[in-house]
Amino acid sequence: MNPRNLLKSRSFALLGLAATSLLPQAANAAESLTIYSGRTESLVAPIINQFKKTTGIDVTVRYGGTAQLAIAIEEEGAKSPADIIWAQDAGALGALNKAGALAALPESITTRVPELFRNHNNTWVATSGRARVLAYSPERVAADALPKSVFDLTDPKYKGRVGWAPSNASFQTFVTAMTIDHGVDKTRAWLEAMKANETKAYAKNAPIIQGIAAGEVDFGLPNHYYLLRFKASDEAYPVAQTFFQDGDTANMINVAGVGMLKSSKNVSTAEKFILFLLSPVAQQYFTSQVFEYPVTDEVIASSLLEPFESVLKHAPKIDLEKLDNLEATLKLLSEVGLL
């Protein structure tokens, strides 16, 4: 059997199993959970539904942009109905941790992931990993014409040929990382130069990939897994992706992650959900169906993924804990006219 089909079959099989080692088969009548999800509904609804089916717990989900949900939680304070924040990136989780909105997680959760995939005071853990990449058209871009640095994209030869998604949480966290690596002034200058170079704005990452395939742009700055979703359906899909030179900020490794609010009245139930996201059932789903990197070693990573050791070699050394200045990044993007 094709390795990709084997992974898919295993993933669907796992989704049909109850995670009996981690979760009860039935919920207490009073058990319920409210999740604020910055993760797209189409990506995570299947695994949330499996949790509901396995446990019988009543789950309410509010979907939205990760940054907007983090801001909402801060504004709601102790009255927030949310028990869980499931964020698309580490930046929003860091901001909520900095604001004191997240509760410390027990060792039964934190010890399931390596230190790379949790913050220093254990108020959030990663649920999956992703890398930033340079997507491009192999039909219109020669291998020797690829930019070596994300800063090269301001060159006039790339004018009108690049796509990005300034309103996307992962892009915003990348901008935060750039301010850490290169300072606010250089980051602002890059954003302004990219805007002047007629970089095309897309609402999300997937449309960037589609825009490259359609000939709207020749390059894009998405997360790695969006192209893999297209390749899984069509191996000949006319887009490729690569990394910039080793250590470039645009090669950063980010995570989707989850935290529990201090204000939650459903602590036990929230912990059950987080454990479920770290279970083989969920981790196999994330890598086989969403094409992200698993954060535990209990599953088979998708054959479409570049080995994680290789991704680490390309990535800059950025402490995810420091990506917590979400407010400053949103302000910067607004000042430049990108939000």
N, C-alpha and C positions, 0 to 999 in steps of 0.2 A: 504493500500500500504506500502511496505517496506520503512522505513525512508530514506534509501540511494537512492531508486528509486524516492521517492518524491522529494528529493533534486535535483536529476539529472533532473527530469522533470521541476522543477521550474527554474533551471539554464538555460535550453534550452529555456524555455518560455521567460525568461527575456532577453536572447540574441536576441530574435526576436522582442523586443520592442525598440522603440526609446527613448533615455533619454531626453525627451522634457523639463524637468524641468531644465536641465543643459546645453543643447546644442541646437544650431539652426538646423533646418531640412536641410538647404542647405548652402554650403560655398560660400563665395565670390569667384569670378573667380581666384583671385590672391592668395588665401589661400593655403599654403602647409606646410609640417612639415617634418623634418628629425630627426629620432630617432636613437640614438646609444643604442642598447639593449644588456646588458649582460645576460638577461634572454633568455633561450633556445627558439628557434623559435616555436617548437611544443607546448610549454606551452602558449605562449603569442600571436602568430599569430591570433588565433580566435578572441581575444578581440580587437586587432588592426584592424582587418578586419571589426569588428562590428562598430568601431569608424568611419572608412572610409565610410561604408555603411550609417550610421546614418547622417553624416555631409556632405559627398561629398568632404571632404578635401583630397587632394593628399598627401599621406604619403610614405616616403622613409625610409626603415629600414636597418641599418647596424648591423648585429649580430656578436658577438664575445665574448671573455672572458672579464669579467667585469674589471679586472685589466688592461688588454691590451687596452681596450677602454678608460679607465681613463687616461692612459699614453698618448694615441693618442690625447685626447682632450688637455692635457697640452702642448704637442708638437705643436699642430696646433694653439693654442692660439686664438687670435681674428679672425683668418681666418678659424676656424673650421666650417664645414657645419652643425654641429649638433645643433639642437634646444633643444633637450631633451636627458638626460642620464637616462636610466632605468637600475638600477644596481641590481645585484643579492644579494648584501650585503651592510651594512652600512659603511664598511671600505673604499670602493672606493668613496662613496659620501662624507665621511669625508675628504678624501684626496683632493678631488676637491674643497670642501668648504674651506679648509685650504689654497689652492693655489689661492683662490679668483676667481675661474672660474664660480661659481654659483650665480644666481641672487636671491634676496629676493622674496619670494612668497607672494601674497596678502592674507589678512585675509579670503577672500572667500574660499580659499583653506585650509589654515593652521587650521582654526577653525573646520574643518570637522573631524579632528583626535585628539585624546588625546595627551598630551605632550610626553608620552612614545613613540609615533610614529612620532615624528618630532624632528629636531635638534634645538638647542637653539636660533640660529639667523634666523630660518625659511627659510633656503635655500633648504631644501629637506623635503619630507614627505614620510612615509612608504606607500606602496601599499598593502602589505600583511606581515604576520609574520610567522616565522618558528623557530623550535627548533632543536638543535643538540641532537642526541640520540646515544645510543649504540644498534646496530642491532646484532642479533645473531641467531644461529641455535638451535631451541628448541629440535631438534632431537639428536644433538650431544653435547649440553651443558646443564648440570643440573642447576636448579635454584640456588642451593647453591654454584655453581662454577662461578657465574658471578663476574667480578671485581667490586670492590666498587669505585675505582678511575681510571681516565684515566692514571694515573702514574703507576698503577698496570700492565698495558699492556706490560711493558718492562720486566716483569718476564719471565725467560726462559720457563715456562710452556705454554706461549702464542706464542712461537717462530713459525713463519710461519703461524700463524692462524688468523692474523688480516689484514683487508683491509682498505686502506685510499686513498684519492685523493688529493695529494699535489698541483696539478696544479689548483684545483677548488677554486673559489673565496671564498666560504663559509668556506672551510677548512682554507684558508689563514687568514680570519678574526678571526677564532677560535685561530689560532696561535698568532695573534696580541693580542687577549684577554688574552692568557696565559702569554704573556710577561708583560701585565699590572698586572695580578694577582700574578705572581710568579717570574717575572724578566727575563731578556734576558738569563742569564747564565743557569738557571734551564730549561728554554724552549729549549735552544740549546742542553743541556744534554739529555732531553727527546727525541728530534728529532733524535739525534745521536743513542741513545739506541734503539729506535724503528726501525731505519734503520738496526742496527746491529742484531736486533731480527727478521730480514727477514720479516718485514711488507710488504705486497703486495700492490703495487701502481696500482690504477685504474685511468682512465682518468676522470671519472665523478662519481656521487653518485649512479645512477641507476645500473651501472655494479657491484658496491660493493654488492648491494642487490642480483643481479643475481649470483654473485660469491659465496655468502653464500648458496643460494639455490642449486647451482651446486656442493657444497662440496669443492670448491677451498680454502675457508677460513671459519672459524667458527664465526668470529666477524667482525664488521665494524663500521666506524665512519661517518655516513651520516647525512643529514637533515631528519626530521621526515616524510616528505610527500612522499618520494620516495617509501617506503614500502607500504603506503596506496594506491598508484596507482596500485600496483600489487594485493593488497588485494581486491580492488574494483572489479577486474575481477575474482579473485579466492580467496575465503575466506580461503581456505586450503593452500594457498601459504606457503611453509615451512620455513618462516623467522618470527622472532618476534623482538620486540624492547622494550627498557626500558631506564631508566635514571641511571646514576651513583648516588652516595650519594648526598644528597641535597647540593647545593652550588658548586659542581664540575664545573670547567671551561668548561668541555665538554658538560654540559647541557645548554649552553648559548642560549638565545633567540636572534635571529638575524632578520633582515627584508630585504625584497626587497623594494627598494624605488626609487623615481624619483626626479630629479632636473632639473631646466631650466638654460641653459647657459646664462651668461651675454652677450655673443656675439650674441645671437639669434636676428634675424631680424623679427621673427614671434612670438612676445610675446603673443599677444592675442590668437593665435592659439595654442601655447604651453600650455597656461593656460586652454584652453578648454579641451585639452587632459588629463591633470592632473586631472581636475575635473571629467572627464569621468572615470578615473581609481578609483576614490573614490565614484562613483555612485553605487547604489544598483545593477545595471546591472553587472558591472565589479566585485564588491565585492562578489556577489553570485557566479559568475563564478570561482573566485579564490578559494573559499572554497569548492564548490561542485565538481569542475572538477580537480583542482590542489591540493586540500586538504591542503591548507594553512589556517592560521588564518586570518579572516577579521580584518580590522583596524577601521571599523565603526560598530555601533550597529544596522544597518538597515537591516541586513540579518540573515538568519538561518545558523549557523555554521554546517559543516558536522558532521554527527553522528559518523564518524570514528575518529574524533579528540578527544584527551583527553581534558577535560575542561581547558581553558586557566588559570584559577586560580590555578589549580594543577601544570601546567607547570611553572608558576611563582614561586611556592613554591620550585620546584627543581632547578631553575635557579640561577646562581651566580648573584650578584649585579654588573653589568657592565654598565657604562654609554656609550651608543652607540656613543656619541659625541667624545669619546676618541679613537675610533677605526680608527684613521685617518693616522696612520704611515704605510701606505701600502708599501712604498719604502723600509723601514727598514725590513719589514717582507719578502718581495721578496728577498732582499739581504741575509737574514738569511737562507732562504730555499735554495738559490743557493749555499751558502757557505757549507751547510751540504750535498749538492749533490742531492737534491730532485727536483730541477728544471733544 
